[in-house]
Amino acid sequence: MTKTTSAVQAFVGSYDRDVLTAPDLEQAALTMSSSQPFKELLLVLIRCGAFDEALGQEFAAANAIEGLAACRRLRSCLGGSLGSFVGLLSELLSAFDAEAGQAWSAFAKRVCQSELGETKLMSLLKRSADGEFFSALAEELVANDPHAIYPTSSYRSGSAYVVSTDDDQNIEAVMNSSTFTSVKVVENSLDPSETTLSDLYAAHGRCVALVDRNVEEYYGTQLEQYFAHHGIKLDKLVYRAMEVDKGIHTVERMLGDFKRLGVSRNEPVLIAGGGVLADTGGLACSLYHRNTPYVMLSTSIVAGIDAGPSPRTCCDGFGYKNLFGAYHAPVVSITDRFFFKSLHGGWLRHGIAEIIKMATVKDLELFCDLEKAGEALIETRFGTLDCDPNGEIGALSQKILAAALRSYVEAEYGNLYETHQCRPHAYGHTWSPGFEIASGLLHGHAMSIGMGFGAYLSYREEWIAEDEMHRIMKLISSFGLSLWHDIVLDEEIVWEAQVKIVQKRGGNLVAPLPKGAIGQCGYLNDLTRGELKAAIADYQAICNTYPRKGWGVEALCSDVGLEDPSTIAHRVSLESAPAEVEEVLV
């Protein structure tokens, strides 16, 4: 069987470049579709095994991972538009040959800006000189591979195995679902010369965007100019996205806006913002048409390396964090450090906690890089402020972000539906959900207390050495993150947090802790109320030896300009007024 990458490379060397510049677009498309190399490539793409690990390894071996997502989507291209097809084809070819990619990209732009762009690819193919061949292919696919001819989503696939008794009174079924996503670290994503976003929306002709109000203040005009430059209509919905807005009322408002704007089931919504908007906007997309794709443009560190690519969309309810939710990963997640230059220093610390989390239980090299970078990450806003973005701190910042993303995705996507609780990325999140709101702490500071306490528990269990415990605590403290808050002395709150997390984790505590060494993970499952109380007392004594006695810098929501959830939580319920939103049509 011909490898997919070999077929792509063969096509790159055989297509007629003059066809792409012909003035008659329709005739050019018909000529293209009648060529033997095109037909051979099309058949390989349809049958490429889009969800197979082997395909990913094949593209990695060819050093062409940038074209893998386009290849996977082209599996279901026959039911889509010509504009979408040639746009994806140009992305695929660019990964193998830059010159060919540019030629096809220019052709794709012409097609998308014409009426021909909306023509169904199969309709065009049936009108070509090989129309009978393509008609027969369509009939075959209806019977054998409906995802390839009439897809609802080019990002998902499903199958099932069913057995039943002779009288059909008992039926047993196994259902399988596959999906894929792309996670990218992009520099200056709103620069018109950077086409990652425009490539996603050109074929649709518009972009419906949920935008955090703070993002709108700093980057709203740039966002408008970006899409205007590429000739793409922008329907912009600006939402306030603070922790207190993370309720079902916000999700309901988003659903209403999607309906009013007529968002299609295969049209990806753009979410531009931080963790709260990622959670609520992603949940709204999961509910709308039961499965509407979305693209996450992360503008904060928390979103960029955690909430943005996460498949866990959610909102709060009935006094519980993240009580309502769905597993619905973005089809593309973009992390761009250049958004960080406008962030308050307190937001940087809050986000760095998520990186420390992955480093401590998953990646020793990342842990060492954080130690090396130190406070410079905050001072330079990850190499984007008062420094050379291409200098040492810029390169180290990019490495840290990329490693944090890779570590997170490896841990998260292997357990997409959270069907088991051996989840290293839950480090620091066992007791902190119980005291985060009541204390008014930023999420990063609440979880850093959980991480510090977890490091102590790991030492107490003799899972790590004392110097390793202090190395973890020193890293947390060095970034001004919290190791301690007096709310941890409230025995009822902390114990109730443990009771709730056991309920959430299927009846087990399963607290992830560093075990064996920094960069490795184990799970603590037994901790009585008395043991928990004694451990907190011992941990407080250790924290007292640290700068600020373990208290964090700008640790509270109110310190960074947010409303204090500890004083207003009682006002936020299912009956709360909708989150503020304004619509901007560009």
Secondary structure, DSSP 8 states (H G I E B T S, - for coil): ---HHHHHHHHHTTS-HHHHT-S-HHHHHHHHHTSHHHHHHHHHHHTS-TT-HHHHHHHHHTT-GGGHHHHHHHTTGGGSBHHHHHHHHHHHHHTT-HHHHHHHHHHHHHHHTSGGGGSBHHHHHHTSTTHHHHHHHHHHHHHH-HHHHS-S-TTEEEEEEEEE-TTSSSEEEEEEEEE--EEEE-SSTTSTT--HHHHHHTTTSEEEEEEEHHHHHHHHHHHHHHHHHTT-EEEEEEE---GGG-BHHHHHHHHHHHHHHT--TT--EEEEE-HHHHHHHHHHHHHGGG---EEEEE-SHHIIIIITT-SEEEEEETTEEEEEEEE---SEEEE-GGGGGGS-HHHHHHHHHHHHHHHHHH-HHHHHHHHHHTTHHHHTTTTTSSS-TTSHHHHHHHHHHHHHHHHHHHHHHTTTT--S---GGGTT-SSHHHHHHHHTB-HHHHHHHHHHHHHHHHHHTTSS-HHHHHHHHHHHHHTT--S--GGGG-HHHHHHHHHHHHHHTTT---EEEE-SSTT-EEEE----HHHHHHHHHHHHHHHTTSGGGG--SS-BGGGGT---HHHHGGG-STTS----EEEEE-
